């Protein structure tokens, strides 16, 4: 089987969020390759890509790409990284900039990128069975295939799978961009029409062979208007092609036995190093050096949908009623940054707020934490709770999206964390207090930690699910 993984970002070359992790050379594409799939990645040749990575690229070819009423230069470079073949779409006008997104001409940039992918295929002599597309930046790939390429003999019988990582971002624009850069014929514009505008994601839902999301629960949630950002009607109409596959994490990178960022390595069979990780983190962050109280941790963007409103309502209660320490790492909206800075001053030695995102510190927090709090209002998949499990920090999560699918309440002695359903501070506090009470029951807590660390959240598991969808799509979908 041949798969072209179409993405706007991929680690280690360029990334701005979770998609770069999913599409990284050590994640889903690599896991698919390990299962015998010829999986290759295509992405833009951004100016921000490190020079040492650019030095590994080889020029392949160039051609012109239709962009609305004109044609634009496109170069193709190739690199091999971690056993994966990468193709890079080159156009300095569109991609030699600082940053990946947020430009006035993003619609044109990613219309060019999507059309260039289709034009590239015969020129690099790669005929995929599956075009795996991701989010709005590559949503035009299945649309272009359906309209312009599906009847061309060279492109015969290519299937497309479109994955929605976060339905909030849809690539919605005024219709003037169609004439200027998208170039959909007038008799096909209804495929992309949504609320009087042109919607990239809506077009992908209409034209792709299958649609997936990043967790089974999220696949159900986005059928509801509360979650769908206006796409519930089309998703309900196309529900027959929709399914959810839970993401994974790179269990080699996130491995407490070998992670060089940790103060002390440890394993499910020998947890003693976790105590040293806790002590060293307390020292670094100015917390009281006490082994007894549990550390409750959050590594998160400080934005509303991460559940920080609930934390803001409940944190005083938790800090006053329980012998705990609290650590949060992240940045985002000013109101939350200011709140946690205030709380740090209010509870010196017991609470620390670290602004920004510091990867090595994040690893140290995961390894030192006893409880990991993730009370999200919505969470398509979430990776932090899986990383926390890997490092033996017990998640306390709200039952939404991928959190519902990956964390199961330990009330029956079989789960891997603590959960709550309603988006209410009282429910979160109840779940958190159950976790705190469980922490003090040491033999049972150690069993829970070991059970959590043994959970399979590897990309091998996810890749198996994707492979099943791909095989079913090739065999049963015309």
N, C-alpha and C positions, 0 to 999 in steps of 0.2 A: 504494500500500500504506500502511496506517495501523498504527502500532506504538505501544503505550503501554509505556513503560519504567518498570517498578515497582521502586523502590529505596529503601532506608532512609537513604541518604546520597548526596550529589552535590556536587561542587565547582562553584562557589565558596560554596554556601550552607551546607553542613555536611558534615564528613567526619572519619573516624577512621582510615582506612586505604586500601588499594588500591582498594576498591569505589568510593569517592568519586572517584578518578581515572578509573576505567573509565566511570562514569556521569556524569562531568562534562560541562558544556556545551560543552567543546572536544574531547571524546573520541568515544566510540562513537556516542551519539545524534546529534552534529553530523555525523559522517562518514556516518551513515545518511541524514540529511537532505540532505547534499550529493549523495547518489545518488538523490534523488527520493522518499525515504520521508517520509511525514508522521509523524515520530517525536516524541512528547511524553513528558515525564517527570512522574511523580507521586512525592512524598515527603512525610514529615511536616513540619509547621510547628513546628520546634524553637524553644525559647526562646533557644538560643545563636546563632541566625542573626543576623548583623550588622544593625543598625538601618537602615543605608543600603540594604541589600538588601530588607529588609521594606518600606521606603518605596516600592519599585517594584511591590509587589503590589496587586492589586485584588480586593476581595471579590466572589464570584460567587453563592454560595448556601449554604443550610444545610439539614440534614435529620437524622434520627435513624438510628442504626445498631444492629442487633441484636448484643448482646455477651452470650453465654450466655443467662441468663434475663431480661435487662433490655435497655433501649435507652439509647444514649448520644448526646449532641449531636455533630454533625460540621459544621464549616464548611469551605468550599472557597475558596481564594484562587488567583489566577492571576498569573503574571509571565512576561515575555518577556525572555530573556537569551541573547545570542549567536545569535539567530535561532531559539531553541528555546522552545516553550511549556512552562512548568512549572505543574503543579497542586500545591497544598500542602494537606494534610489537617490541619485545625485542631481540636484539643481540648486546652485548656490543662491539664486534669488529667493527661493522658497525656504531653504533650510540652513543657510549659513548665517545663523542668528544666535543670540544668547537666549537660551530658553527653548522650550518645546512648543508651548501653546500660549494663547492669550493675545494673539496678534489680530489686527483688523481684517486680515485676509486669510484667516484660518480655513474658511470654507473653500477658497481657491487652492490653498496649499494641499489640503487633504483630498480634494477632488482630483487634483493632479496626481497625487500619490496613488490613489485607488486606480485611476485609469492607467497609470504607468505600470502597475503590477500586472494588469491584463496584457498590456503591450509587450512586457518583458518576457513573458513565458516562452513563446516560440524562439525568441532570440537567445535564451540561455538553454534551450532544448530541455525544458522541464515541464512535463505534462502531469499536473497533480490529479489524483483522484478526488481529493478534498481541498477546498479553499477554506481554511479556518480563519475567520475574520473576528475582530474584537473591537467593540465599542464604536462610537460614531465616527472616529477617524478613518476606519476602514469599512464603514457601513455601505459605502457606494460600490464596493467590489462586487457583491452579489447582484446589485442592481445593474451595474455596467455589464456584467456577464450575461444576465438575463436579456437585456435589451440589445446589446451590440455583438456579443460573441457566441452565444449558445448555438446559433445556426451555422457557425463557421466550422468546417470539418476538422480543422486542427484542434479546436477546443471541445470537441464532442464529448458529452457525458461527464463533464466535471460537476461535482456536487459542491454545495457551499453550506457551511455551518457557521452561523453568526452567534457569537456569545455576548450577552449583555452583562457587563461587570457592574455597572451602576446606571440604572435607567434614568436617573436625573439628568444626565448629559446626553442629549439627543442629536446635536447638530441641526438646530432649527434656525432657519434664515428666511428673509423675505425672498419673493420669487425673482427679484432682479438678479440674484446670484445664479439662477439657472441659465439665463442668457449669457452672463458674463463668464461663467466658469464651469458649471456643472454639465450643461449641455444635454439634458433629457428632452427627447422629442415631445412636441405638444400633445400628441395622442397617448403618451405614457406618463404624463405628469401626475395623474391621479394616484399612481403608485406611491408617490412621496408626499402627497397633500395631507396636511394635518392642521386643523384649525386655521385654514387660510394661509398657511405657510408651507415652505418646503422643509421636510424633516428627513434627515439622512437615515435615522434608525427605523423610522416607519417604513421606508423603502426597503431596508434590509429584512425586516419582518415579513414583508409581502413577497420578496423575491428569493430569499435564501431557501435552500432545501429543508434545513432544520434550524431551530433557534434554541439555544441553551442559555442558562444562567449559571451563576457560580455556587448555587446550593439548591437542593430540592425545595426547601421552604420558601426561598426567595422566588422560585418559579411560580409558586402558588400565590404569594403575596402580591406580585405585580399584576395579577388579574383584578386586584381591588383598586378602585380609584384613589384610595388613601396613599398607596405606594407607587402608582403607575405613572404619575406626572402626565396624565392625559392619554396614555397609550393602552388603557385597559380594554377599550372596545376592540381595537385591532388585535390585541393579544388574545382576547376571548374568542374572536372569530378564527384565529389561527392557532388555537390551543393544541390542535392535533399535532403540530410540529414542535411544540415547546416541551423541554424537560430541563431539570436542574442537575448539575454535577458539582459536588463539593470540591473546592480547591484543596490543594495540599501545601506542604512546605518542603524546603530542601533539608532533609533530615541529616545530611552530611554537614552542611554549613551550621545548622542549629543542633549541635551535639554537645551536651555538657561533658562528655568524656574527652573530647578533643578540642573544644573551643579555646583558642589561645587568648581570647579577650577576657576570660574569667580569671578571678583571683586564684581559684583552686578548681581543678576538674573533679568531677564526681560521676557516679553512675547509678543505675537503678539497684545494683547489687551492693554499692558502697556509697551511702549518702553523706558521709562524714564531711566531704569537702564543701557541702552546701552551707554548713555552719560558718566556715571560714569566709565564704563569699559574703555572708550576711554581716559578719564582724567588720570586714574590710570596707564594705559599702557604707556602713554606719559611720566609720571613721572618715571616709571621704566626704560624706554629705553633712557631717556635723550632727549626726543623730546620737542619742545616748547609746553607748556601747553595752547593750544588754542582750543576752541571748534569749531571754524569756518571751518578750512580747512579739506577736506576729507582725511582720511587715506587710502592709496592704499596698499594692503597687498599681500604677496605671502608666502605660506608655501610649500616648494618644495625641491626635490632633485636638486642640482645644476649641471645638466647635459644638454647636447645640445638639446635632443628631447623635453625638457620641454619649449622650446621657449626662452631660455635666450639670444640667439643671437639677437633676436628682441628687447628684453629689453635693452641689451647693446647698441644697435644702437639708441634707442629712449629715454633713461632715461634722458639725459641732456636736451633734448627738453621739456619734460614734467615738469621737475623740474624748468626750467627757465621761461616757459610760463604760468604756472598755480600755484596757491596757494594751494599746496598739501603737504602731508607728505607721506613717503614711508617706509614700513617695510618689510624685507624679513628674513625668518627663514629657514635654511637648510644648507646642506653641500654636497660636491661632488667634481667636477673637479676643480683643483687649479686655472685655469684661471678665472672662474666665482667667486670663493671665493675672489680672489685678487681684481677683478673688483669692487665687491660690498663693500669691505673694503675701497677701494680708494674713491668710491662715498660717503661713510659715512664721510670721512674726508673732502670731497669737499663741502658737504651740512650738516654741523653740526646743530643739532637741528631740522632738517627736514627729515633726512634719517638715518635709523638704519639697520645694517646688524647683525643678530644673527647667529653665526655659530653653527652647530650641529642640533640635533632634540631634543627638550625639550617638551614633551607632554603637560605639564600644561601651558607652554608659548604659545604653538600652540592654545590651547583653548582660551586663553586670547586675542590672536591676532584676531582670528575669531570674537570674540564678540565685539572687539573694532573697527574693520575695517568697513569702509563704502563701499569700492570697493575691490573686490578680483580679481586679475589678473592671468589668466591661459592661456597663448598663445601657447599651446603645438604644436609641429610639428606633433606628433601622440599621441593618448591617447585612448587605447582600451576601457576604461570605465571612469576612474577617480572617485575619491570619494571626493576630496577636494572641488570641486564646489558644491557638494550636502551638505557638511558640512557648507560651506559658506552660502548657501541659508537658512539653518536651523537657523543660527545665525544672519541673516539679513544683511550679507555683499553681495552686488550685484556683481555677477560674470561678468567679461569681458573675453570672451573665443574665441578661434579660433574654427571654425566649423569642428571638426574632431572627429571620434569615438563617445564615450559616451558623450563628450561635446556637440556635435550636438544634441544628443537625449535628453539631460537633461536641456539645457539652450536655451531659445528661445528669440529672440530679442524683446525688449519692444517698438520698434518703433510704433507699432499699438496700444499701450496702454494695451496690453494683455500679454506680455511676462514677463520673470523673470530675464532678464539680458541684456547684449549687446554682439553682436557677430560680427566676421569678417571672411572672407572666405580664402583669399590668405595668404600664409605664407610670408608676407612682413611687414616691420616695419611701413610703412606709413598707411597700413590698420589697424594695431593694434593701432596706435596713434589716428586714426580717431574714432575708437570704444571707446577708453579710454576717448577721449575728449567729446564724446557724453555722456558718463557716468558722467564725471565731471560736464558738463553743466547741466545735469539732477539733480545732487546732489544739486545744488544751487536753484532749484525750489522746495522748501520744501514740499508743500502739495502733489505734484505729486510724489516726492521721497518717502515720507512716505507710500503712497499707494503701490508703487513698493516694498518697504521693506516688507510690510505686505503680499503682494501677494507672494513674494519669500519665506517667512517663512511658508506659508501655502501649499507649494508644497509637494506632497506625494512622497517621496523618501524612504519610509520604506521598510524593507525586506518583509513585508506582501504583498506588491504589487509585488515584484520580485518573491516571493514564489508562488503566484498565477500563474504567467507566467510559472515557472518551472513545477508546478503541471499540467498545461495544456499540456506541452510537454511530461511529463511522461505518462499521461493518454492516449494521442494520440499514443505514442510509444508502450504502452502495447496493445492497441486495434487494431492498424492498421499496425504495422511493424513486419514482420516475419524475 
